[in-house]
């Protein structure tokens, strides 16, 4: 049986930054706040550590200050260690690495780190996929299906992500063919979680790079679908692959459903995040909160319905917050009315102001804006 | 030899807190949960780091498992340090035999070696029994300014309550002229908070003398400090005005929690300049459903609320089902309150289950004889059966069978 400590994990913290430019203007995909108290990378990291994986390289490209701030030494995930632990892999980290334009280049750029690691297996994942997924099950699947590469997929409408792979899965879970960048309403689309022997990854990436190939989907997976045994594992867990501001918003809203929450916040596989030591949330006399997720540090004197509130959000008396995603430290002034909006961190809406987005198109308000 | 520290703290955390009954059956008093996500010991520990004291000895004796586990390596309070940090000090075997901590002064006496390792000028003696935010560095500055041998933190209590405390008579310059221990007729309302700063050289002498006295009960308040006073040492009172509460009884623990819901109470836990640190559970934000009604309450992460909550403090991961009512109560982590149950004027400890239609506690107005009323308590892990009742003032330490 493969054990977590035989696995090196590589996380792409910047993958698909471009699909939510509003939120990644000042941060990486990995450090986008989500679900009240989390950042997207928390789900990926927690999945890894819950499977006993303790060596994690986090590939970064740009805007990674907020990510470094969030990750610190990796302590909240028990990844601050003498042996293994978390490694930030910024561009220009090694003499031969510069910035990169695709996954082949980014993996090649960090080949130093990958080759030097002693683990036998490697797992690759992104940050835009919100799920609580058992990597233990994936490792079992990999052995049972005798795969060269195991990939994880979800059945459904393909997210609007560039060069996304969809799999045609045959008997024994074997992937018979791979389409790249072909949208479909019902397909087994890739969650960009890949598991294989580290030596295989090294060979595939070195070859592709030497041939000046640029697409991991076409030039590595598709090109090898016949010579390698690629097997796909379907997950039935709650999964959202964030591909736009609209899915970011709806993914937050989906957490108001208890079945989704129970899947994402599985008690046996906790989701860890950086601790802020806020006090518990305070509800005032006459406050009214329904159908909402509320984080520590919030102080609610007004009305909140169908919303997700980050840490230390203040909702003053007479204010109404409806169908909103509010990130940490926002201030909703007395009598203000907001509906269908996303507030980035530290937004202030002054007393009495109104801001209403369409129910299928939320308004986004950037960090530290005062309305 | 460790790196020299100017001031270190010794936190007396060995007490049972017997007046908290079943709440301290398996845990020491400092480990009792408070304020939605804290434990009592978070307050003195956070005060220490916020005051710049980074070496803290925690003296444990009674039921230390949970407390030791909670403190761990001190990382939650930034006390995991290469030099100093938090140290758990339990009684240990010595060449002349082993003995328990006989009293507060004896507990420190038995750890003279620990203190000597840091060669401090001053030692701050704290207890793990109180809820308060205090800057010990200001008290230390006062101690130095007065060139004191011992400084005792003091606050003015209402005269009608003064007889419950150890009191001090204080001169205009702050020097202490006399002590009164819980007098029937108090002549002062200046009460000791159980926070002391000693000059270590002096304290060391008196600890050794106190230990040598077979008649001493080895207690700071009863023996050591009066001995210093008699010998004419420089004893001063440091005036503290702020929120301070001894949470030694069920009623005071209940009150101190609900104090957090009163804006007039001077205990701001959202103060960024004086954070109270604690070990956080990895729970998601709490969820309040469309059938829920939450007012005037404090709630930690991981809760899932379908029922009604009023004037209550809910710790992490509490579940309140639809139609259940919780008011004027403290609900500790992991407790489940099922459909139609009512919990009022109560403290429910961790991981208890209140089955549907059970009633815990009672409104004071509905009790004929006021002396029969009090806060009801349900112990950790206890199940209160369907339709069962837990009377006011009662302590349910074991499962309560369902009503027939």
HADDOCK unambig.tbl for C-alpha pairs under 7 A between the chains (distance, minus, plus):
assign (segid A and resid 36 and name CA) (segid B and resid 285 and name CA) 6.40 0.50 0.50
assign (segid A and resid 37 and name CA) (segid B and resid 285 and name CA) 6.69 0.50 0.50
assign (segid A and resid 265 and name CA) (segid B and resid 284 and name CA) 6.82 0.50 0.50
assign (segid A and resid 270 and name CA) (segid B and resid 282 and name CA) 6.14 0.50 0.50
assign (segid A and resid 271 and name CA) (segid B and resid 282 and name CA) 6.32 0.50 0.50
assign (segid A and resid 272 and name CA) (segid B and resid 282 and name CA) 5.61 0.50 0.50
assign (segid A and resid 275 and name CA) (segid B and resid 280 and name CA) 6.99 0.50 0.50
assign (segid A and resid 277 and name CA) (segid B and resid 277 and name CA) 5.70 0.50 0.50
assign (segid A and resid 277 and name CA) (segid B and resid 278 and name CA) 6.83 0.50 0.50
assign (segid A and resid 278 and name CA) (segid B and resid 270 and name CA) 6.53 0.50 0.50
assign (segid A and resid 279 and name CA) (segid B and resid 269 and name CA) 5.88 0.50 0.50
assign (segid A and resid 279 and name CA) (segid B and resid 270 and name CA) 5.89 0.50 0.50
assign (segid A and resid 280 and name CA) (segid B and resid 36 and name CA) 6.05 0.50 0.50
assign (segid A and resid 280 and name CA) (segid B and resid 37 and name CA) 6.67 0.50 0.50
assign (segid A and resid 280 and name CA) (segid B and resid 298 and name CA) 6.14 0.50 0.50
assign (segid A and resid 280 and name CA) (segid B and resid 299 and name CA) 5.38 0.50 0.50
assign (segid A and resid 280 and name CA) (segid B and resid 300 and name CA) 4.53 0.50 0.50
assign (segid A and resid 281 and name CA) (segid B and resid 298 and name CA) 5.52 0.50 0.50
assign (segid A and resid 281 and name CA) (segid B and resid 299 and name CA) 5.21 0.50 0.50
assign (segid A and resid 281 and name CA) (segid B and resid 300 and name CA) 6.19 0.50 0.50
assign (segid A and resid 282 and name CA) (segid B and resid 297 and name CA) 5.88 0.50 0.50
assign (segid A and resid 282 and name CA) (segid B and resid 298 and name CA) 4.52 0.50 0.50
assign (segid A and resid 282 and name CA) (segid B and resid 299 and name CA) 6.55 0.50 0.50
assign (segid A and resid 283 and name CA) (segid B and resid 294 and name CA) 6.94 0.50 0.50
assign (segid A and resid 283 and name CA) (segid B and resid 295 and name CA) 5.54 0.50 0.50
assign (segid A and resid 283 and name CA) (segid B and resid 296 and name CA) 4.97 0.50 0.50
assign (segid A and resid 283 and name CA) (segid B and resid 297 and name CA) 5.05 0.50 0.50
assign (segid A and resid 283 and name CA) (segid B and resid 298 and name CA) 6.11 0.50 0.50
assign (segid A and resid 284 and name CA) (segid B and resid 295 and name CA) 5.77 0.50 0.50
assign (segid A and resid 284 and name CA) (segid B and resid 296 and name CA) 4.26 0.50 0.50
assign (segid A and resid 284 and name CA) (segid B and resid 297 and name CA) 6.71 0.50 0.50
assign (segid A and resid 285 and name CA) (segid B and resid 295 and name CA) 5.16 0.50 0.50
assign (segid A and resid 285 and name CA) (segid B and resid 296 and name CA) 4.48 0.50 0.50
assign (segid A and resid 286 and name CA) (segid B and resid 295 and name CA) 6.20 0.50 0.50
assign (segid A and resid 287 and name CA) (segid B and resid 295 and name CA) 5.85 0.50 0.50
assign (segid A and resid 288 and name CA) (segid B and resid 293 and name CA) 6.90 0.50 0.50
assign (segid A and resid 288 and name CA) (segid B and resid 294 and name CA) 6.73 0.50 0.50
assign (segid A and resid 289 and name CA) (segid B and resid 288 and name CA) 6.73 0.50 0.50
assign (segid A and resid 289 and name CA) (segid B and resid 293 and name CA) 7.00 0.50 0.50
assign (segid A and resid 289 and name CA) (segid B and resid 294 and name CA) 6.80 0.50 0.50
assign (segid A and resid 290 and name CA) (segid B and resid 288 and name CA) 5.58 0.50 0.50
assign (segid A and resid 290 and name CA) (segid B and resid 289 and name CA) 5.16 0.50 0.50
assign (segid A and resid 290 and name CA) (segid B and resid 290 and name CA) 4.61 0.50 0.50
assign (segid A and resid 290 and name CA) (segid B and resid 292 and name CA) 6.44 0.50 0.50
assign (segid A and resid 291 and name CA) (segid B and resid 288 and name CA) 5.37 0.50 0.50
assign (segid A and resid 291 and name CA) (segid B and resid 289 and name CA) 4.02 0.50 0.50
assign (segid A and resid 291 and name CA) (segid B and resid 290 and name CA) 4.72 0.50 0.50
assign (segid A and resid 292 and name CA) (segid B and resid 287 and name CA) 5.67 0.50 0.50
assign (segid A and resid 292 and name CA) (segid B and resid 288 and name CA) 5.42 0.50 0.50
assign (segid A and resid 292 and name CA) (segid B and resid 289 and name CA) 6.52 0.50 0.50
assign (segid A and resid 293 and name CA) (segid B and resid 285 and name CA) 5.76 0.50 0.50
assign (segid A and resid 293 and name CA) (segid B and resid 286 and name CA) 5.57 0.50 0.50
assign (segid A and resid 293 and name CA) (segid B and resid 287 and name CA) 4.55 0.50 0.50
assign (segid A and resid 293 and name CA) (segid B and resid 288 and name CA) 6.55 0.50 0.50
assign (segid A and resid 294 and name CA) (segid B and resid 285 and name CA) 5.25 0.50 0.50
assign (segid A and resid 294 and name CA) (segid B and resid 286 and name CA) 5.38 0.50 0.50
assign (segid A and resid 294 and name CA) (segid B and resid 287 and name CA) 6.35 0.50 0.50
assign (segid A and resid 295 and name CA) (segid B and resid 285 and name CA) 4.49 0.50 0.50
assign (segid A and resid 295 and name CA) (segid B and resid 286 and name CA) 6.44 0.50 0.50
assign (segid A and resid 295 and name CA) (segid B and resid 301 and name CA) 6.36 0.50 0.50
assign (segid A and resid 296 and name CA) (segid B and resid 300 and name CA) 6.25 0.50 0.50
assign (segid A and resid 296 and name CA) (segid B and resid 301 and name CA) 6.30 0.50 0.50
